[in-house]
Amino acid sequence: MCGRFTLTVTWEELMTRYLIDPESVSPFHIPRYNIAPTQMVTAIINDGSTNRIGQLQWGLVPSWAKDSSTGAKMINARSETLEEKPAYRMPFYRKRCLIPADGFFY
């Protein structure tokens, strides 16, 4: 399971790859080589017809958590138990996005 990842492509490559109109959003992405949990990451969100791009904080804070620091502990999930674990069940069904990455390390 990864604890860090990289995203080294350019803004233009992201726009082209995910079919996003570059005029619809101002550039915020710069290539990064050490993205860690709790940091802001580039995310691709589909609204049903088009892709949007934005930034989200890496981590999952369950609805019952009293503190947002829980998100740093919940960065990995096993695909075979996603539907069984209460913390991951609803986000798996309703709150999905793509996190572009071109490298992973521990």
N, C-alpha and C positions, 0 to 999 in steps of 0.2 A: 504494500500500500504506500502511496506516495505521501510525502510530507512537504514537498516543495515542487514547483514546476517552473518552466520557462515559457515565455511567449515573445519570440524574437522577430516576428514578421512586422512589416511596416503597416501603417494606417491604411494605405492604398490597397495593400494585399488583403487586409481584412474586409474592406468594403467590396472588393471584387469577389472574393471567395464566398461571402455570405449574401451577395446580391443586395447590398444596401446602397441607397442613393447618398453619395458623399455630401450633397448639398443639404440634406435633411438634418445633419448633425455636425457640430463643430469638433475638430480632432482633439482627442484627449489621450489617446494611446501613444506610448513610447515603448520600444522594445525593452523587455525586462528579463533578467537572467536568474533571479532568485525570488520568486513569489512565494510568500509564506502564509500560513493560516492567519486569519483576521485582517489581512490586507485587502484593499480594494482590487478587484479583478475585472477584466473586460468580459462582458457577457452578451450573448446573442439571444434575444427573446422573440418568439414568433407570436403574433397576435391573431393568428388564424388565416391571414392572407399575406402579410409581409413580415420581413425580419426587421427588428430594431436592434440597436447596439447601445449599451450603457455600462455602468459600473455597479457591481454588487460587492458586498463584503463576503469573503470566503469563510464559511462556517454555517452551521445550522443551529439556530436557537429554537428549541421546542416551545410550543405554546405554553407549557406549564412551568418553564424555567423562570426563576426569580431574578437571574442575573444574566446579562448578555455575554459574559465571559465563557459560558457553557459552549458557545459556538466554536471556540478554538478546539475543544475536545471532540467535537462531532464533525470531523472533516472527511471521514471515510465510512463507507457502508458496504456491506456485502450484498451483491446483487441477488443472491439466492434467498436472503432473509429480509429484503426491503419491505415486503408486504406484511411481515409478521411483527416487526419492531414498531411500537407506537410512535416513536420519535420520527421515523422516516416514512410511515404509511401515507399520511395526507400530503406531504410535500412531493412524494413520488407520483401521486395521482394528479395533483392540481397545480404544483408550482415548479415547473420544469424550465430549464434553460440550457444553452450550450456554453461551455467555458472553453474557448480556444486555447490550445496548448501545443507546443512543439517539442517538449522535452520534460522528463520527470526524473526526480532523484529523491533519495531518502534523507 
